[in-house]
Amino acid sequence: MSPHRLDLYVEAERGSLYPCPECGKACPAHDFADKTWRHLNFFQHHCYLHARVSRTKCPEHGVKRIEVPWARPGSDFTLLFEQAAMSLVKEMPVLAVSRQLEISDKRLWRIVHHYVGRMLGELDLSNVATVGVDETASRRGQRYVTVFLDMQRKQEPVIFAVPGHGKDTIKAFSAFLAAHGGDPDNVVEVVCDMSQAFLSGVTAHLPKADVTVDWFHIVQTFTKRLDEVRKKERREQGHPKSLRWALLKSLGNENLTPKQLAALQELVADQSATSDAWVIKEKLRWIQKAPTPRAARWRITNYLKVMKAAVSEKPLLKPMGKALATLERHTDAVVRRWISGLTNARLEGMNGLFQAARSRARGYRNEANFIAMIYLIGSPVGRLFDQAKST
């Protein structure tokens, strides 16, 4: 035993017979190859397992390399080491785990991908009927990952994640669903944003599904247009420094800082274009509180009538006009939210999942690593791995 290293050797008696990997018949060895696997540490020492692994000579299947019971084929680590690594990855950033185990993050990611892929193969999606779709930037720039949720699952809602966004992601989900016991024709509702690419994808690949536009994306659209108005007006006249973040909140919000409250009060008093845009966005709350689908449709109709008239009077409010047009175009899908009873809480909660995945996958080199972490912490994959580990 050298410092910080323990080497263990496994040997078989000369003349031993080995099971053919294909049929299990006891066969003589054809030849041997020396193999080494990293095992769990022995106290503070790295532990390595060594063995001469034979190839059997089967009368029926020819020469085949046998499998050892302590490691999976092609791996340089024992099963126990990999299980320990995966348990740590579920709780810590990958880079931190790689440093603790003293292996490269590339080798650790290979372990993660193997087990995530293996557990994905065991997913049963036969009961999926309502699906939520959301996207997040995988890193800076126009690179996205689209995530699909089973809206009926209270925990572990993620059932599919894929690089990109738009129609092709819906096609990929439909194929994945069919490959895991589900039926695209059984999906009756899809909760998503108002992207035309998503909507056309649902029509083409989930033909029996109705689209429900979640309220989170309605507010997000109006907030984005409000910020455009603020930026345009800021070029013409100054704004309080705290205004940008204050605009995301209502006047009665308890989380407003004194500076943000003062900025909002000043904004409302000066009746600027930004003030009008903020009021247009805030009045969405009136629609959101509608008690029935009929009331929601009535409120949307009257809201659009009043706000479109207000927007037409000020050129700077043109971005808000676009937001109003978007709401009008998707009124039926918005009202369906009151019919189905599906809320946007699950989709809003996805932001926390995305943030956790980025933190755990800190230093991830590509979308595949980011997606693997989303599966591990947001889907049944983590639980399936724990169940497999205990058997």
N, C-alpha and C positions, 0 to 999 in steps of 0.2 A: 504494500500500500504506500503510494507516494503521498506527499503532503496534499491535503484537500482532495484526494481522489481514492476511491475504493473500486477495485476491479473484481468482478465475480465471473467465474467461468462455469458454463453448463456443458456437460459432456455425456455422451451415450456410450454404452459398452460396445466394443468392437463386434461387428456382425449383427447389430440390432436391425430389426425390420421397422419400416416407417409407413404410415398410411398414405396411400395415393390421394392427392388433393381432389381428384375427380370422383373416385368410387369408394375410397376408404379402405381398399384392400391392402393388407400388409405386404409390402414389397421391399426388396433389398435396396440399399443405397447405390446410386450410380456414381455420384461424386459429392464433394462437399465444398462449401464456400464459407469463409470466416465472416461473421457479422457481429456488429456492435450496436447496442442500444443504450441510450441515456435513461437511467432509472431515477426514482425518487432519491433525494439526498439522504445519506446516512449520517445523522447529526449534521455537522457543518461540511461534510465531505461530499463531493460529486460522486455518484455511484454509476458504474457502467457494467452492463451485462454482456458477456461475450459467449458466442456459441458457434460451432461448426454446423451449418444448416445444410442438410442433404437434399439432393434431387433423387427422387425415386425412379425406378425403372419398372413401370407397370406393363404387363403383357397386353393390356387392352388400350391404355392411353399414352403409352410411351414415357419419355423422360419429363418429369414435372418437379418443380421446386416445392417442397412442403411448406406449410404455414406453421409458425410457432404460436403457442397459446398466449404468450405474454405481449405480443405486439401485432399490429395490423400490417398487412403486406405493404412494403414500400416505405414504411416509417422508420426513422432512426431513433424513435422514443418508445418506451414501453407504454402499454395501455394505462397503467396507473399514473405515469408521469403526465400523459395527455389529459387524463381526467382531472388531475390536480391543476394543470394549466388552465383548463376550461373553467373550472370553479373560480379561479382567481380572475379570469377575464370577465366573468359575469359581474364582478364587484369592483374592479379596478381598471384604469386605462391600460391599453395594450402595451404601451411603451414602458409603463411602470412594472408590469408583469414580466416583460422580457428582461428588464434589468434585474429583477429579483431572482428570476430563474437562470439568469446568465446565458441566455440564448438570444439570437438576433430576432428582431421583430418580424422579419420576413418569414423565418421558420415558424414563429408563433402564429402568424396569420395563416400559414398553410394548415396548421392544426385546426384553427378556428373554422376555416372554409370547409375542411373535411367533415367536421361534426355538424355544422349548420346545414350543409348539403344533405348529409345522411338523415338528419331529423326532418328536413323539409320533405323528403321522400315519404315520410310516415304521416304527413298531414292528411286529415280526412275533411274535405270541404263539401261533403255531400249535402249538408244542410244549409249552405249559404244561400240567402235569399235577398238580403239588403246589404248594400256595399257603400262604403264611404271612400272617396278618393281625395287625396291631397298631395301637394308637391312641395318640395323644399329644395333650396339651392344646396348642392353637395359641396360646393366651394365657391369662391368669388368668380363672377363671370356667368355666362349663360349656360351653366351645367346643372341639370336638375335630376332629382330622384323622385319618382312618383310612387306613393305608398297607398295600398288598398287595405281597407279595414272591413271586418265583418261587424256591421252595426249592431248585431244582436249579442255580441260577446261583451260581457262586462269587464273581463280581464283579458289580457293578451290579444288585443283585437287585430293586430297586423296579420294578414294572410298572404300578402305578396308585395314585393318592392322591386322596382326595375329602373335602370338609368333612363333619362330622357323625360319628356312630357308630351301630352297630346294624344292623338288618335292611335298611334302605334302602341302606346302603353296599354290602352284598353284591349287591343288585339292580343297583346302578350298575356294580359290577365285572363282573358277568355280561354286561351290555350292552356294556361297553368291550371285554371279551375277545372277544365275537362280532364286534365291529366291526374287530378287528385280527387276524383270521385264526384266532382260537382257537375252541374249542367248550366251553361250560360242561359238557357231558356228558363231556368228556374229563378233567375235573378229578376225580381219584380220592382226593385227601387234602387236608384243610385243617387247618393248625396254627393254633390260636387260643386265646383265654382261655375262661372258662366263662360268659360273658355269654349269657343266654337269648336276647337280641336277635340276637347273632351266630349262635347255634346254629339258631334258627328261620330265619334268612336263608339259611344253608347248605342246610337241608332244602328250602326253597322254590326257590332259584335255582341251586344246584349239586347237583342231586338224586343224582348218582352218587358223591358224595364222602363218605368217612368223616372224622370229626372226631378229631384228635389234640390233646389238651390239653397244651401244652408245660409243662415242669417249672418254668420261670421264673415262670409265672403261679400255679402251685400255691404256691411259696414266697412269692410276693408276697401271696397271699390270707392265708396264715398270719401273715406279718409284719404286715400291716395289723390283723388281729385281736389280735395280741400287743400292738401299740401301744395299742389300745383298753383292754385289761386294765391296762396300765401307767398310762394316764391316770386310770382309775377308782380304782386303788389309791393313786395319788399324792395324790388328794384326801383320803384317809383317813390316810396315813402318808407321811413324807418319803422321797425317793429320792436317791441320789447324782446330782450334776449330769451326770456323764458317762454315766449309764445309758442314756439315750435312744439314743445312737449305738452304744454297746457291744452293745445287744440285736440289732443287725443282724449281729453277728459271732459266731463260735464261740469257745469258751474257748481253743482251741489256735491261734487265728488269729495269725499273726506280725505283722499290722498293728495289733494292739491297742496303744493307748498305755498307759503305766503306770496312768493314772487309770481308763481303761476296763477294764483287767484287774482292778484293785482293785474296781471297781464290780460286775463280773460275779462275782468271788469272794465278795463280800459278799452279792450277790443269791442265789447258790446256797446259801450257808450259812444264810440266814434262812428258807428254805422258804416264801416268800410266794407269793401268787397269780401275781405277775409272774414269779417264778422257775419255777413250774410251767408257765406259758404258754410261757416261753422253752425249757424242756426239750421240751415238745410240738413246738415248731417245729424244734428241733435234731434230734429223732429222725427227721425226714423224710429226713435224710441216709442213714439205714439203708435206707429204701425205694429211694432214688436209686441205691444201689450194688448193687441186685439184678442178678444176671447174666443172667436170662432172663425172658420174659414171665410164665411160670408162677410163678417165684420172686417177681416183683414183685407179682402178684395175692395170693399167700400173705402176703407182708409187709404189704401194705395191709390185708388182712383182720384180721391179728393186731394191727397198729398201731391200727386203729380200735377194736377190742375193748378193748384196754388203756387207750387214751387217753379213750374215752368214759366209762369207769368212773371215771377220775381227775377228769374235768371235772364229773361229776355231784355230786361231794362239795363243791365250792366255787362258790357263786353268782357270784363275781367272774370265774369262768372261762367264763361263758356265751358271750362272743364266740368263744372257741376251739371251743366246741361247734358254732357255726355253720360255722367253717372245716372241722371234721371232717365235718359233714353235706355240705358242698360236695364234699369229696374222695370221700365215699361215693357221692354221686349221680353223679359223673363217673368212677368207677373204670374202666369199659371204655375211655373215651377216654384216660385217663391211661396205662393198660397198653399201648394201641396205640403209644405212644412206643417201647416196646421192640421191637415188631413191625416198624414201618416203618423204624427206624433214623434217622429225622429227629431232630436234636437242637435244643435251644433256643438254641444259640450264635448263630445268625443273628439271631434275634429279640432276644436280649440286645444284640447289636451295633447294633441299630437305635437304641438310646438315644444312642450316639455320633453317628450320622447326624443324628438330630433336633437334637442340640445344635449340630452343625456348620451345619445349615440355619438354625437360629435366629441363629447368629453371622453368617453370610453375609447373611442377610435382615434384619439389625439395622435396626429402625425400620420393618419391614414393616407396611403399613396394613390388611391383610386376609388371610384364609386363602388366597386365590388366590396372593398373592406368596409365602407360606410354602411352598405346594405346588409352585410353580414352582422354588423353590430345592431342594426335596427331589428333584424330577425331575433337576435339573441336576447334582447331586453324587452321587445314589444310584441312578440308572437309566442305561440305555444312551443317553439323550438327549445327554449331554455328549460321548460318543464319536461318536455319529452326526453331531453338529454339527462336530466336528473333521474327520471324513471328508468332509463336504460342503464344508467350507472349503478343503480341499486339492485338490478337483476343479475 
